[in-house]
């Protein structure tokens, strides 16, 4: 990738198995502390390794990456890991498109909420904005087309559906996804010790809350006394 990066392609499909291999290689590269490596960026099926061209080059780095890859133990797509629970208030002013999603799916709004919250989503990668998670595993029953005309501004914390994907906006930004809810928690906050709540390879769970709970959590966050639930379990 130019003179300052190497792309290690681990597969050709979007799957938890391939993504688990990407994450395993990422961990191995970080542990190896290869000279000249600046940063690693895991994606769906590949790992970008950026380098300082004054310290190393692709001809040196590629054989080192191949050795790390060959030395990886068998990787399972299901393993103990972090699962982050994100509270979401669905519908109303916070989820203006929930009714449309329900109508499109031939379901009630509550059924859409139950389906959306009924599974844990693997975070395949982060991108687009700091902390924007590309999630896998959304139930096909609530697939919904994007807006024909994107909104010029979607608030931070908005939870939406776009085609086969769902996600949460970490910052206010334009966007064309159907917004079904909003979280009082900000996935990205540069003032926090850990600016992004989660990492690629982890899992995210949406937890439905009421308007009253939303306001209470928002007040706790303002006072510096709220943290998302983080669970370490088999997911």
C-alpha positions in Angstrom: 0.0 0.0 0.0 2.4 2.7 -1.3 5.7 3.1 0.6 4.2 3.1 4.1 1.9 0.1 4.4 1.3 -3.6 3.8 -2.1 -5.2 3.5 -2.3 -8.8 4.8 -5.3 -10.4 3.2 -6.6 -13.2 5.3 -9.7 -14.2 3.3 -12.2 -13.1 0.6 -15.5 -13.2 2.5 -17.2 -11.5 5.4 -17.4 -14.1 8.0 -16.7 -14.5 11.7 -14.0 -17.1 11.0 -12.1 -14.9 8.6 -12.4 -11.9 10.9 -11.2 -14.0 13.9 -8.1 -14.8 11.9 -7.6 -11.1 11.1 -7.8 -10.3 14.9 -5.4 -13.1 15.7 -2.8 -11.8 13.2 -3.3 -8.3 14.6 -2.6 -9.5 18.1 0.5 -11.4 16.9 1.9 -8.3 15.0 1.4 -6.1 18.1 3.0 -8.7 20.4 6.0 -9.1 18.0 6.8 -5.3 18.1 8.3 -5.5 14.6 10.7 -2.6 13.9 9.2 0.2 11.9 5.6 -0.8 12.4 3.5 2.3 13.2 0.0 1.0 13.5 -2.3 -1.9 12.6 -5.9 -1.5 11.3 -8.0 -4.6 11.2 -10.8 -4.8 8.6 -13.4 -7.4 7.6 -10.9 -9.8 6.0 -7.5 -8.0 6.0 -5.0 -6.3 8.3 -3.4 -3.0 7.2 0.0 -2.7 8.7 1.4 0.8 8.4 5.2 1.3 8.5 7.8 4.0 8.8 9.6 3.9 5.5 12.7 5.4 7.1 12.9 2.3 9.4 11.7 -0.6 7.3 10.1 -1.5 4.0 7.6 -3.9 2.5 10.3 -6.4 1.4 11.4 -6.7 5.0 7.9 -6.6 6.6 6.1 -9.1 4.3 8.3 -12.1 5.2 7.9 -11.2 8.9 4.1 -11.1 8.6 4.1 -14.5 6.7 6.1 -16.0 9.6 3.6 -14.7 12.2 0.7 -16.0 10.1 2.2 -19.4 9.7 2.8 -19.6 13.4 -0.8 -18.8 14.4 -2.6 -21.6 16.3 -6.0 -22.7 15.1 -8.5 -19.8 15.5 -12.1 -20.2 16.6 -14.7 -17.7 15.7 -16.4 -18.2 19.1 -14.2 -17.5 22.1 -14.2 -15.7 25.4 -14.2 -11.9 24.8 -15.5 -8.5 25.7 -19.2 -7.8 25.1 -20.2 -4.2 25.6 -23.9 -3.3 26.4 -25.1 -0.1 25.0 -28.4 1.3 26.3 -30.8 2.5 23.6 -34.1 4.4 23.8 -36.2 3.3 20.8 -38.8 5.2 18.8 -40.3 8.6 19.3 -38.1 11.6 18.8 -35.1 9.3 19.3 -36.1 6.8 16.7 -38.0 8.7 14.0 -37.8 5.8 11.4 -38.8 3.0 13.7 -42.4 3.1 12.4 -41.2 2.9 8.7 -38.8 -0.1 9.5 -41.7 -1.9 11.2 -44.1 -1.2 8.3 -41.4 -2.3 5.8 -40.8 -5.6 7.7 -44.5 -6.3 8.3 -43.9 -6.2 12.1 -45.0 -4.1 15.1 -42.5 -1.6 16.4 -42.0 -3.6 19.6 -41.2 -6.7 17.5 -38.5 -4.7 15.6 -37.1 -3.6 19.0 -37.1 -7.2 20.3 -35.4 -8.5 17.2 -32.8 -5.8 17.2 -31.9 -6.3 20.8 -32.2 -10.1 20.6 -28.7 -10.9 19.5 -25.1 -9.9 20.1 -23.3 -8.2 17.2 -19.7 -8.9 16.3 -17.7 -5.7 15.6 -15.9 -6.6 12.4 -14.1 -3.3 12.1 -14.2 0.4 13.0 -14.3 3.1 10.3 -16.1 6.0 8.6 -16.0 8.0 11.9 -14.0 7.3 15.1 -15.8 4.5 16.9 -18.3 3.7 14.1 -18.8 -0.1 14.4 -19.4 -2.2 11.3 -21.5 -4.9 12.9 -22.3 -8.4 11.7 -25.2 -10.7 12.3 -28.3 -8.5 12.0 -31.6 -10.4 11.7 -32.7 -10.5 8.0 -36.3 -9.8 9.1 -35.5 -6.1 9.8 -33.4 -5.4 6.8 -34.5 -2.0 5.4 -33.3 0.3 2.6 -31.4 3.4 3.3 -33.1 6.8 3.1 -33.5 8.1 -0.5 -32.3 11.5 0.7 -29.7 11.3 3.5 -30.1 13.6 6.5 -27.6 16.4 6.8 -27.1 15.8 10.5 -27.7 12.7 12.6 -27.1 13.1 16.4 -24.3 11.3 18.2 -25.6 8.1 19.7 -28.2 7.5 17.0 -28.8 3.8 16.3 -29.8 3.0 12.7 -30.4 0.3 10.1 -29.0 0.6 6.6 -29.6 -2.3 4.3 -28.3 -5.5 6.0 -26.3 -3.5 8.6 -27.0 -1.8 11.9 -24.8 0.5 13.8 -24.4 3.5 16.1 -23.2 6.9 15.2 -20.4 8.0 17.5 -20.5 11.7 16.4 -23.1 14.0 14.9 -22.7 13.6 11.1 -24.7 13.3 7.8 -26.2 9.9 7.2 -28.7 7.9 5.3 -29.6 5.1 7.6 -33.0 4.5 9.1 -32.8 5.8 12.7 -34.7 3.6 15.2 -33.3 4.8 18.5 -30.6 6.7 20.3 -28.2 6.0 23.1 -27.2 8.5 25.8 -23.8 6.9 25.8 -21.2 8.3 23.3 -19.2 5.5 21.7 -16.4 8.1 21.1 -15.2 10.7 23.6 -11.6 12.0 23.3 -11.7 13.0 26.9 -12.2 9.5 28.2 -9.2 7.3 29.2 -10.4 4.9 26.6 -11.9 7.2 23.9 -13.7 4.4 22.0 -15.9 2.1 24.1 -15.1 -1.0 22.1 -12.6 -2.5 19.7 -12.8 -4.5 16.5 -13.2 -8.2 17.3 -15.4 -7.6 20.3 -19.2 -7.8 20.6 -21.9 -5.2 21.1 -25.3 -5.7 22.7 -28.2 -3.1 22.5 -30.2 -2.8 25.7 -33.6 -1.2 25.5 -34.3 1.6 28.0 -37.2 4.0 28.7 -37.1 7.8 28.3 -36.8 8.1 32.1 -33.8 5.8 32.1 -32.3 7.7 29.2 -32.5 11.0 31.1 -31.0 9.3 34.2 -28.1 7.9 32.4 -27.5 11.2 30.6 -27.4 12.9 34.0 -25.0 10.3 35.3 -22.7 10.8 32.3 -22.7 14.6 32.8 -21.7 14.0 36.5 -19.0 11.6 35.4 -20.5 8.6 37.2 -21.7 6.2 34.4 -19.9 3.4 32.6 -21.3 1.0 30.1 -21.6 -2.6 31.3 -18.7 -4.7 29.9 -19.1 -8.5 30.1 -16.4 -11.0 29.5 -18.1 -14.2 28.4 -18.4 -16.8 25.7 -20.1 -14.9 22.8 
